[in-house]
């Protein structure tokens, strides 16, 4: 994995960087099973993106894994339209705050 990595997407296989936003070596999209292969996380990593939940894991597990690697930057969580966004965001932030991670919640749909 590139030591110039700036954006890591976990569990969204169809994810692509916006055209012109990042060079190829600055972006990676992986399955959770490949997480160990990107360790240690490069200091250039600014953003991790993951779904709120998917088959096999959820955002809370990603928060814990990132925290264990001393990641202290932004985790963007992608979710379907939620009936009560604030409740979900509050729960995510309570876990992320203990790890020193900033949470962004993006709803699709």
Buried (B, 14 or more C-beta within 10 A) or exposed (E): BBEBBBBBBBBBEEBEBEEEEBEEEBBBBBEBEEBEEBEEBBEEBEBBBBBBBBEEBBBBBBBBBBBEBEBEBBBBBBBEEBEEEEEBBEEBBEBBEEBEBEBEBEEEE
